[in-house]
Amino acid sequence: MRWLIAICLAATLALSGMAEQALADPKEEARAQELMRELRCVACENEPISQSAAAIAGDMRVKVRELVNDGKSDADVRAWFKSRYGEFVLFRPSGKGISGMFLWGAPFVLLLLGGAIAFGASRRGGGEAVAPIEPEDI
Amino acid sequence: MIEIGHILAFAALAASIVQAVFGLRGERQLAGRAAVFAFVALAISFLTMIQAFVASDFSLALATKHSNTLKPLIYKISGVWGNHEGSMALWCLVTLGFGGAAAGLMRSERTKFEARALGVQGLLGIGALAYLLFASSPYLRMVPAPFQGAGLNPLLQDPALSFHPPLLYLGYVGYSFVFSLAAAGMMEGRIDREWAKMARGWSLAAFVPLSIGIALGSYWAYYELGWGGWWFWDPVENASLMPWLIGAALLHSMIVTEKRESFAAWTALLAVLAFLFSILGAFLVRSGVLTSVHAFAVDPTRGAVLLFGLVIYGGFALGLFALRAHKLTGGKPYQWISREGAMLTNNIVLMVAALTVLLGTLFPLMAEAFGRTISVGEPYFNLTFTPMLAALLLFLPVVQAWAWGKADVAGWLKWAGAGAVLIAVFAGLGVGVWDISLGAAFGLALAVWLIGGAVWEFTRRAKTFARVFKMPMRVWGMTLAHIGLGVFVLGAVVQTSAKYETTLALPIGGEGEAAGWHFTLDEVKAIEGPNWYADRAVLTATKGGTKTQLAPMKRFYPAARMPTTETAIYKTGTGDLYTALGELRNVEGEARYVFRIYFNPLIDMVYFGVLLIALGAGFSMWPRRKAAS
């Protein structure tokens, strides 16, 4: 619940942000922050660790920076958090397996399907004998 | 008093039954009178509820749970709909309101059709009222009456949130009448030019408040929750976005039905879906299957009843559609490259976008059924929803000028060239000068493309300056709405790609730098409001010659035993300097207050863009001059 998170924020703002040192390399720091936006705070509801003020989110941010600093790739960082907290922690769900393919593929399949149906509909009555008419008011 | 309200609600239910029965039999006058009576009865009933809240009559159980003598008047009133039962009463009121308004405003030759539409609206009213009276009654007394009430959820004690639910409901439930019109049209097998002319006004009447309601909710989340963002892909936000997307698709497909009599079946389907998605949104939010700030009455039983209603109404309307869709054909022929083709593409993308939002919102639930816990968040929507809509918007300026039937695309090379140059310029500036990502540079190019394209199309149609003010209101409306899209994209892209956020811990009298501003913490004082007390910090922020004071607060509401953050925002003209007060903390042996500080560039453009869209839709409602056609 959002207001719960707000309490969470109000109550624990102080605990986070302070012990956290940005990485020296701005490129690496940007990559770390990008990752923080797609990892879910496990204590609060529906909030990435980049925004959450819960203590655990702070610890998770420290860990992200540590892993990035160790030269781990984005996939490695995601894998580390997944092995630790489960799939739940990833706001970018995996595209592997049947369900993953469904989740990521369905929008584009629907788009293609819709396009094909619409294209078919336009061919049905059309033909060449169409006179263009300028739209008068809209 | 409240007993009178209770009785009147039953009277409204009885009138709705009369409205449904006689309406479906085709008796326009009687159905119309019943609709007006039902609305008036429920409106008075609603007033008795407001009266009980304003007078702090705690013998009303609802007032005890959700009101408090110390609350400011506006929150006593908004407290009526700031809870499950009251908000359902509002839902009923809007349903009957649209029925009553339609009874008074519809003046076509088709009296039988109008009667049937009122009849279906009556059925929707019966369902809503039955749910209100038998599953979530707001009229119950409490004996003995307590001396004080619990008060409204403090997060909802906010001006924007007072108007957010009524506006949102005007939108959601506004689509109920569009649903009724579609059902009546399908019963008669007639979704034609006349139908589209009538239904268009009603769907705009729902679209305008829905847009403003969503913007208000988003703005509230921005300044009240203290996170500095404006859209979180929260299930509740998604629930309101889906009917909006379908409503936008409907507005466009209705134009085709009105002008060319094509797409009749598709328009009818969209008209039905807009309302079904509104109910689905209410179900998702109220049933507790998804957690959110709006789940103030999470109750699985109530959720089940809502789901039942969704299935009944959905089955009724979709069954009707299946039976009658084959009759809803005709219209003038068109080729793929035509105005019709463009509108159809718009509809497909908006519909798939709505389904993508639905999939992303429901997928965690589906996965849970298989024993997996999965999160779907911003990265998912940014990689599916956003590119889809961006591609659609890319074509908008080009196809605006296309003719019905068959478009002349001889000039496509010029359009492609102009677009390519624009993107190249912004890509160069973005990567080379502004140091933003390529995606953000593309977004900026898109914003300029949309605004420029809308203005270009307007001038093309006006031809001379003298004709600008003689242009039909619908053209003004279209232009404003499409400019609004561009303005929204501009704000959204700049805010997300160039925002700045940090935390600052300051002792009293301490100084620090953040977001290019120099901050001094002057004082932190305990203050008291009507129903809260707070720690209020005073920060002096300076940058160059500009100096301002910001006073973020942390409030505590004793009645609800709940804290809230009250952010302080300084509008610099190019963006928001945004501060939120956190806790007092011991750092290096010194007491320091922690602040979250953001700079959100051009964030107002996000809201201004949506308001322009709503304004444009409002302009489009303007009745056409008879002489012009």
HADDOCK unambig.tbl for C-alpha pairs under 7 A between the chains (distance, minus, plus):
assign (segid A and resid 1 and name CA) (segid B and resid 291 and name CA) 5.45 0.50 0.50
assign (segid A and resid 1 and name CA) (segid B and resid 292 and name CA) 4.29 0.50 0.50
assign (segid A and resid 1 and name CA) (segid B and resid 293 and name CA) 5.02 0.50 0.50
assign (segid A and resid 2 and name CA) (segid B and resid 292 and name CA) 5.57 0.50 0.50
assign (segid A and resid 2 and name CA) (segid B and resid 293 and name CA) 4.67 0.50 0.50
assign (segid A and resid 3 and name CA) (segid B and resid 293 and name CA) 5.92 0.50 0.50
assign (segid A and resid 6 and name CA) (segid B and resid 225 and name CA) 6.05 0.50 0.50
assign (segid A and resid 6 and name CA) (segid B and resid 564 and name CA) 6.86 0.50 0.50
assign (segid A and resid 7 and name CA) (segid B and resid 563 and name CA) 6.29 0.50 0.50
assign (segid A and resid 7 and name CA) (segid B and resid 564 and name CA) 6.95 0.50 0.50
assign (segid A and resid 10 and name CA) (segid B and resid 565 and name CA) 6.71 0.50 0.50
assign (segid A and resid 10 and name CA) (segid B and resid 582 and name CA) 5.79 0.50 0.50
assign (segid A and resid 10 and name CA) (segid B and resid 583 and name CA) 6.92 0.50 0.50
assign (segid A and resid 11 and name CA) (segid B and resid 583 and name CA) 6.77 0.50 0.50
assign (segid A and resid 13 and name CA) (segid B and resid 582 and name CA) 5.25 0.50 0.50
assign (segid A and resid 13 and name CA) (segid B and resid 583 and name CA) 6.12 0.50 0.50
assign (segid A and resid 14 and name CA) (segid B and resid 582 and name CA) 6.16 0.50 0.50
assign (segid A and resid 14 and name CA) (segid B and resid 583 and name CA) 5.18 0.50 0.50
assign (segid A and resid 14 and name CA) (segid B and resid 584 and name CA) 6.84 0.50 0.50
assign (segid A and resid 14 and name CA) (segid B and resid 585 and name CA) 6.05 0.50 0.50
assign (segid A and resid 14 and name CA) (segid B and resid 594 and name CA) 5.77 0.50 0.50
assign (segid A and resid 17 and name CA) (segid B and resid 503 and name CA) 6.22 0.50 0.50
assign (segid A and resid 38 and name CA) (segid B and resid 379 and name CA) 6.52 0.50 0.50
assign (segid A and resid 51 and name CA) (segid B and resid 227 and name CA) 6.43 0.50 0.50
assign (segid A and resid 87 and name CA) (segid B and resid 373 and name CA) 6.55 0.50 0.50
assign (segid A and resid 87 and name CA) (segid B and resid 374 and name CA) 5.60 0.50 0.50
assign (segid A and resid 88 and name CA) (segid B and resid 373 and name CA) 5.23 0.50 0.50
assign (segid A and resid 88 and name CA) (segid B and resid 374 and name CA) 4.47 0.50 0.50
assign (segid A and resid 88 and name CA) (segid B and resid 375 and name CA) 5.21 0.50 0.50
assign (segid A and resid 89 and name CA) (segid B and resid 375 and name CA) 6.84 0.50 0.50
assign (segid A and resid 90 and name CA) (segid B and resid 375 and name CA) 6.11 0.50 0.50
assign (segid A and resid 91 and name CA) (segid B and resid 375 and name CA) 5.09 0.50 0.50
assign (segid A and resid 91 and name CA) (segid B and resid 376 and name CA) 5.00 0.50 0.50
assign (segid A and resid 91 and name CA) (segid B and resid 377 and name CA) 4.61 0.50 0.50
assign (segid A and resid 91 and name CA) (segid B and resid 378 and name CA) 6.88 0.50 0.50
assign (segid A and resid 91 and name CA) (segid B and resid 379 and name CA) 6.56 0.50 0.50
assign (segid A and resid 92 and name CA) (segid B and resid 376 and name CA) 6.15 0.50 0.50
assign (segid A and resid 92 and name CA) (segid B and resid 377 and name CA) 6.38 0.50 0.50
assign (segid A and resid 92 and name CA) (segid B and resid 379 and name CA) 5.36 0.50 0.50
assign (segid A and resid 92 and name CA) (segid B and resid 380 and name CA) 5.63 0.50 0.50
assign (segid A and resid 93 and name CA) (segid B and resid 374 and name CA) 6.76 0.50 0.50
assign (segid A and resid 93 and name CA) (segid B and resid 375 and name CA) 6.37 0.50 0.50
assign (segid A and resid 93 and name CA) (segid B and resid 376 and name CA) 6.04 0.50 0.50
assign (segid A and resid 107 and name CA) (segid B and resid 352 and name CA) 6.42 0.50 0.50
assign (segid A and resid 107 and name CA) (segid B and resid 356 and name CA) 5.68 0.50 0.50
assign (segid A and resid 107 and name CA) (segid B and resid 384 and name CA) 6.97 0.50 0.50
assign (segid A and resid 110 and name CA) (segid B and resid 352 and name CA) 6.45 0.50 0.50
assign (segid A and resid 111 and name CA) (segid B and resid 349 and name CA) 6.72 0.50 0.50
assign (segid A and resid 111 and name CA) (segid B and resid 352 and name CA) 6.24 0.50 0.50
assign (segid A and resid 114 and name CA) (segid B and resid 348 and name CA) 5.95 0.50 0.50
assign (segid A and resid 118 and name CA) (segid B and resid 344 and name CA) 6.87 0.50 0.50
assign (segid A and resid 119 and name CA) (segid B and resid 336 and name CA) 6.37 0.50 0.50
assign (segid A and resid 122 and name CA) (segid B and resid 334 and name CA) 6.12 0.50 0.50
assign (segid A and resid 122 and name CA) (segid B and resid 335 and name CA) 5.47 0.50 0.50
assign (segid A and resid 122 and name CA) (segid B and resid 336 and name CA) 5.32 0.50 0.50
assign (segid A and resid 123 and name CA) (segid B and resid 335 and name CA) 6.57 0.50 0.50
assign (segid A and resid 125 and name CA) (segid B and resid 333 and name CA) 5.02 0.50 0.50
assign (segid A and resid 125 and name CA) (segid B and resid 334 and name CA) 6.94 0.50 0.50
assign (segid A and resid 126 and name CA) (segid B and resid 333 and name CA) 4.76 0.50 0.50
assign (segid A and resid 126 and name CA) (segid B and resid 334 and name CA) 4.90 0.50 0.50
assign (segid A and resid 126 and name CA) (segid B and resid 335 and name CA) 5.33 0.50 0.50
assign (segid A and resid 130 and name CA) (segid B and resid 333 and name CA) 6.71 0.50 0.50
assign (segid A and resid 130 and name CA) (segid B and resid 334 and name CA) 6.42 0.50 0.50
assign (segid A and resid 130 and name CA) (segid B and resid 405 and name CA) 5.86 0.50 0.50
assign (segid A and resid 130 and name CA) (segid B and resid 406 and name CA) 6.34 0.50 0.50
assign (segid A and resid 131 and name CA) (segid B and resid 405 and name CA) 6.26 0.50 0.50
assign (segid A and resid 131 and name CA) (segid B and resid 406 and name CA) 6.58 0.50 0.50
assign (segid A and resid 132 and name CA) (segid B and resid 403 and name CA) 5.68 0.50 0.50
assign (segid A and resid 132 and name CA) (segid B and resid 404 and name CA) 5.57 0.50 0.50
assign (segid A and resid 132 and name CA) (segid B and resid 405 and name CA) 5.07 0.50 0.50
assign (segid A and resid 132 and name CA) (segid B and resid 406 and name CA) 4.78 0.50 0.50
assign (segid A and resid 132 and name CA) (segid B and resid 407 and name CA) 6.36 0.50 0.50
assign (segid A and resid 133 and name CA) (segid B and resid 403 and name CA) 5.27 0.50 0.50
assign (segid A and resid 133 and name CA) (segid B and resid 404 and name CA) 5.00 0.50 0.50
assign (segid A and resid 133 and name CA) (segid B and resid 405 and name CA) 6.62 0.50 0.50
assign (segid A and resid 134 and name CA) (segid B and resid 403 and name CA) 4.60 0.50 0.50
assign (segid A and resid 134 and name CA) (segid B and resid 404 and name CA) 6.29 0.50 0.50
assign (segid A and resid 135 and name CA) (segid B and resid 403 and name CA) 5.87 0.50 0.50
assign (segid A and resid 135 and name CA) (segid B and resid 404 and name CA) 6.61 0.50 0.50
assign (segid A and resid 137 and name CA) (segid B and resid 472 and name CA) 6.35 0.50 0.50
assign (segid A and resid 137 and name CA) (segid B and resid 474 and name CA) 6.58 0.50 0.50
assign (segid A and resid 137 and name CA) (segid B and resid 475 and name CA) 5.98 0.50 0.50
assign (segid A and resid 138 and name CA) (segid B and resid 474 and name CA) 6.41 0.50 0.50
assign (segid A and resid 138 and name CA) (segid B and resid 475 and name CA) 5.79 0.50 0.50
